[in-house]
Amino acid sequence: MQHLLQSGLPEFQRIEWVGRTTSTNADLLQRARAESGVLARPWLLGAHLQERGRGRAGRSWQNRSGANLMFSCAFDVFLPPAALPSLSPYAGVVASEVLRSMMTASNRPLLTMKWPNDIQWRFAKLAGILVEATRAGTARQVDDHHVVIIGIGINLDDARALSRSLNRQIADWSEVGREDSAAARVRPEQIVMRIARAWYENMSRISAQGFEGLPQRYAAVDGLVGQHIDIIDDDRVVLSGYAAGVDTHGRLVVRNADGVHPVSVGEVSVRAA
């Protein structure tokens, strides 16, 4: 895997694929914070098994060697601190676009995104993304210079076992491949290269252009639009209404009788029809 990625991703300054590690995001965060002198990013770190893989809100990522595709990338991004939360839905949109591009056109609408960045197949979770930011090296002296770590875990197999274990619907890429002939021909290293390159290109773009076009791109993969949802924070329902896309900052827009509410934190629970 590592040799294939090094050949296919010449833009990346450091690429490693290891048998196991605690967490690829944590490893890159530690490396970025220790880095000094001349910067040489982007980096990519993948693992066949993560012993303490992390999802959003501190959740653990359940995985088995060979059943999941897990990797993280580190990028230098120039954004004001207030704009950093927009990276979470933005990274999800980019990854969703890439995975859709590997499928036949007729099946692409079945792959959607649940805000802020869960990727779904037929509304079952296929992949999760964790975005974290830190200051490192020369970034400590520049307010808008951050090292952004984007990690993704994609289920390749084991969806049935995970669904039973987690008591919720989980999807995997083998399931997608059984329904989609184009997806069935995609190899894991191709998924890694395409997503990593797309993140690299888009992270470079936002430093110059910001999050231009994010609401429109999100709308194309939106798996929540029009659904009655609850926003849960600290185990409490803090807002209910209908999902109405995202705003220019990547915040989820919720409409109810009291008006329009932009949401930047919280978990989304879809109400049963």
ZAMARKOL-494221 format. One line per field, with one value per residue (C-alpha): residue number from 1; x, z, y. Coordinates in Angstrom, 3 decimals. Last residue first. Layout:
N
fipa	[NUM|...]
east	[X|...]
up	[Z|...]
north	[Y|...]
This chain:
273
fipa	[273|272|271|270|269|268|267|266|265|264|263|262|261|260|259|258|257|256|255|254|253|252|251|250|249|248|247|246|245|244|243|242|241|240|239|238|237|236|235|234|233|232|231|230|229|228|227|226|225|224|223|222|221|220|219|218|217|216|215|214|213|212|211|210|209|208|207|206|205|204|203|202|201|200|199|198|197|196|195|194|193|192|191|190|189|188|187|186|185|184|183|182|181|180|179|178|177|176|175|174|173|172|171|170|169|168|167|166|165|164|163|162|161|160|159|158|157|156|155|154|153|152|151|150|149|148|147|146|145|144|143|142|141|140|139|138|137|136|135|134|133|132|131|130|129|128|127|126|125|124|123|122|121|120|119|118|117|116|115|114|113|112|111|110|109|108|107|106|105|104|103|102|101|100|99|98|97|96|95|94|93|92|91|90|89|88|87|86|85|84|83|82|81|80|79|78|77|76|75|74|73|72|71|70|69|68|67|66|65|64|63|62|61|60|59|58|57|56|55|54|53|52|51|50|49|48|47|46|45|44|43|42|41|40|39|38|37|36|35|34|33|32|31|30|29|28|27|26|25|24|23|22|21|20|19|18|17|16|15|14|13|12|11|10|9|8|7|6|5|4|3|2|1]
east	[-41.567|-39.030|-37.134|-33.592|-31.104|-28.341|-25.590|-24.525|-22.452|-22.582|-26.330|-27.814|-31.468|-34.229|-37.545|-39.640|-42.022|-39.103|-36.183|-32.766|-29.695|-26.552|-23.468|-20.994|-19.996|-21.811|-25.021|-25.978|-28.980|-32.563|-33.123|-36.565|-37.154|-36.096|-33.551|-31.801|-32.671|-30.537|-27.792|-25.081|-26.197|-28.872|-30.274|-33.562|-34.586|-37.600|-36.262|-36.440|-32.747|-30.925|-28.879|-27.309|-24.929|-25.782|-26.862|-23.365|-21.856|-24.315|-23.804|-19.990|-19.734|-17.002|-15.482|-12.446|-10.925|-7.149|-6.639|-9.788|-8.175|-5.128|-7.360|-9.453|-6.533|-5.085|-8.482|-9.064|-5.630|-6.218|-9.688|-8.500|-5.357|-7.099|-9.981|-7.547|-5.536|-8.684|-9.381|-12.420|-13.902|-16.993|-17.711|-18.184|-20.502|-22.814|-25.171|-22.744|-20.047|-22.012|-22.316|-18.581|-18.065|-19.710|-22.956|-23.960|-27.507|-27.784|-27.463|-23.701|-22.718|-25.499|-24.825|-21.091|-21.494|-23.631|-21.293|-18.192|-16.571|-14.894|-16.046|-14.359|-12.521|-11.386|-8.918|-8.321|-5.503|-5.226|-1.974|-2.875|-1.644|-4.099|-2.511|1.111|3.869|2.937|2.476|6.262|6.481|3.073|-0.408|-3.210|-6.383|-8.657|-11.087|-12.630|-14.480|-16.827|-17.651|-20.464|-23.211|-26.631|-28.885|-28.874|-25.095|-23.997|-21.010|-20.917|-19.577|-21.450|-24.120|-25.305|-23.815|-25.249|-24.551|-27.824|-27.834|-24.762|-26.538|-27.694|-24.363|-22.331|-19.971|-16.402|-17.433|-19.770|-16.821|-14.982|-17.968|-18.566|-14.920|-15.162|-18.466|-17.066|-13.977|-16.218|-18.499|-15.529|-13.551|-16.249|-15.220|-11.873|-13.371|-13.211|-9.480|-8.757|-7.650|-4.339|-4.167|-1.078|-2.231|-2.043|-3.762|-5.306|-6.004|-8.350|-9.785|-11.723|-12.298|-8.692|-7.673|-10.802|-12.291|-14.460|-13.820|-14.009|-16.093|-14.367|-17.029|-16.156|-14.426|-11.261|-9.177|-7.643|-6.083|-6.156|-5.628|-4.519|-3.050|-2.694|-0.575|-0.488|1.540|1.176|3.620|7.282|7.605|11.078|12.006|10.051|7.730|6.781|3.217|2.855|4.150|1.776|-1.154|-0.085|-0.027|-3.324|-5.042|-3.579|-4.752|-3.176|-1.133|-1.206|0.274|1.622|1.103|3.388|3.472|5.579|5.955|2.634|2.323|3.807|0.627|0.402|3.930|4.023|0.554|1.512|4.662|2.691|0.000]
up	[9.898|12.583|13.813|12.600|15.395|14.714|17.287|18.524|17.489|14.751|14.233|12.270|13.258|10.968|12.459|15.558|13.783|12.717|10.289|10.959|8.994|9.643|9.866|6.995|7.224|3.999|5.371|5.432|4.173|5.358|8.051|9.617|13.254|16.769|19.027|22.358|22.814|25.790|26.084|26.370|23.034|20.846|17.740|16.780|13.184|10.877|7.398|4.541|3.730|5.801|3.320|1.583|-1.209|-3.836|-1.156|0.348|-2.911|-3.122|0.515|0.136|-2.990|-1.636|1.546|1.544|-1.798|-1.301|1.728|0.642|-2.595|-1.037|1.302|-1.728|-3.755|-0.822|0.187|-3.382|-3.511|-0.240|-1.352|-4.724|-3.374|-0.492|-2.629|-5.279|-2.598|-1.544|-5.049|-7.050|-9.347|-7.191|-7.154|-10.932|-10.807|-8.200|-6.069|-4.735|-4.698|-2.281|0.073|-0.230|0.598|4.017|5.647|9.312|10.684|14.424|17.448|17.710|17.903|15.640|12.993|13.348|12.633|9.579|8.267|8.550|5.272|3.719|6.365|5.754|8.542|7.790|9.384|8.590|10.450|9.956|10.674|11.178|9.888|10.487|13.635|12.493|15.088|16.260|12.612|12.218|13.759|14.829|15.712|15.863|14.047|14.168|11.665|12.260|9.488|9.528|6.786|5.608|8.049|6.941|5.118|1.889|1.920|4.332|4.883|8.296|7.956|9.884|8.839|7.332|3.888|0.985|-1.165|-2.673|-5.039|-6.754|-7.855|-11.311|-12.083|-11.682|-8.733|-8.244|-8.588|-5.629|-3.431|-4.457|-3.935|-0.495|0.452|-0.588|1.233|4.390|4.344|3.986|6.813|9.231|7.716|8.579|12.240|11.315|10.169|13.570|13.772|10.668|7.773|6.212|6.027|6.189|5.683|7.601|6.258|8.139|7.210|7.939|5.486|7.451|7.360|6.780|10.435|12.533|13.545|16.089|16.190|19.719|20.419|21.622|20.300|16.700|16.016|17.495|16.774|19.906|18.672|15.034|12.588|8.958|9.385|7.304|7.632|5.025|5.215|3.389|4.338|4.634|6.933|7.474|11.149|13.881|14.144|17.611|17.380|13.895|14.970|17.930|15.735|13.117|15.659|17.217|13.820|12.923|16.222|18.424|15.694|13.628|10.509|9.207|6.057|5.769|3.372|3.818|1.399|-0.346|-3.785|-5.426|-4.568|-6.910|-6.533|-2.767|-2.487|-4.359|-2.246|1.001|0.000]
north	[9.589|8.737|11.782|12.202|12.829|15.328|15.758|19.164|22.137|24.805|25.186|28.088|28.693|29.954|31.014|30.324|27.936|25.763|25.845|24.331|25.420|23.379|25.573|25.275|28.941|29.882|28.376|24.710|22.755|23.142|20.507|20.767|21.577|20.747|22.442|21.813|18.156|17.162|14.533|17.208|18.617|17.058|18.716|17.099|16.515|16.568|15.832|18.326|18.099|15.493|13.424|16.430|15.368|18.024|20.515|20.407|21.578|24.459|25.500|25.255|27.438|29.704|28.338|30.627|31.591|31.634|29.387|27.591|26.418|24.773|22.774|21.798|20.455|18.525|17.152|15.985|14.358|12.498|11.352|10.062|8.416|6.656|5.386|4.155|2.335|0.475|-0.877|0.191|-2.455|-3.071|0.666|0.626|-2.390|-0.861|-2.909|-5.502|-2.845|-0.652|-3.621|-4.253|-0.568|-0.927|0.175|0.517|0.654|1.031|-1.253|-0.670|-4.351|-5.621|-2.987|-3.580|-7.290|-6.595|-3.913|-6.130|-4.998|-1.958|0.501|3.842|5.657|9.179|11.556|15.199|16.948|20.711|22.527|26.159|29.519|32.392|33.828|33.523|33.045|29.553|28.552|28.753|25.278|24.035|25.218|22.686|21.692|18.664|17.131|13.701|11.895|8.910|6.444|4.166|5.106|3.851|6.347|4.291|4.645|7.352|9.618|11.302|14.856|17.570|16.889|13.618|13.046|11.089|8.040|6.808|9.816|8.315|5.138|6.277|7.918|4.741|4.926|6.110|9.777|9.317|8.384|11.550|13.846|12.361|12.959|16.621|17.128|15.592|17.797|20.865|19.743|19.681|22.545|25.074|24.808|26.475|29.784|31.530|30.749|32.860|30.654|29.659|25.872|23.669|20.102|16.821|13.703|10.785|7.181|4.313|1.793|-0.795|-4.552|-5.594|-5.379|-4.970|-1.647|0.135|3.866|5.279|8.353|11.521|13.895|12.944|9.667|8.261|5.181|3.714|0.470|1.529|-1.337|-1.483|1.971|5.108|8.244|10.981|14.174|17.483|18.948|19.852|22.839|24.243|24.591|22.876|19.897|18.669|19.920|18.446|15.035|14.871|15.857|13.313|10.480|11.541|11.536|8.128|6.663|3.964|2.338|-0.828|-2.356|0.921|2.963|6.002|8.918|12.066|14.965|14.442|16.053|12.932|11.003|7.998|6.641|7.173|5.678|2.528|2.093|2.523|0.000]
